C-alpha cells in the first residue's frame, strides 16, 4: 500500500471517529453517566474514600470468601476423599476415591449398598 493511500485511509477513519464522538457527546445516557461519575467522585473526595472503599461497602460478600474463589483454577475440582472399605467376611480391603470401583460394586450387588457402606473403615483426604 502506498503512503498516500495509507494517509487517506487514516484520514477517513479519523473523520468517522470524530463523527462517532460527536454523536456520543449528544447522547443523554452518556451525559447522565458522566454526571453520575462526577458526583460519585465528589462524594468520595468529600468523605475521603477510595474506589476500593466504595466497592467493599457495596459488596455484600465477606472479604474472606473472595481469596478462596481466586485460588482455585477455573474448571478444577477438588480431589475426592479416599475411602477405605474392609470386607469382614474375607478380610479384603478396597481403597477408592469414587463409587465406580469393580470390587466395591460387586460387594454392593451381593450384600447391598447399606451393608457395604457399614464396612467403611476410614476416610482420608
HELIX and SHEET records of a PDB file:
HELIX    1   1 UNK A    3  UNK A   25  1                                  23    
HELIX    2   2 UNK A   28  UNK A   46  1                                  19    
HELIX    3   3 UNK A   51  UNK A   58  1                                   8    
HELIX    4   4 UNK A   63  UNK A   71  1                                   9    
HELIX    5   5 UNK A  102  UNK A  111  1                                  10    
HELIX    6   6 UNK A  113  UNK A  118  1                                   6    
SHEET    1   A 3 UNK A  93  UNK A  96  0                                        
SHEET    2   A 3 UNK A  82  UNK A  86 -1                                        
SHEET    3   A 3 UNK A 120  UNK A 124 -1                                        
END                                                                             
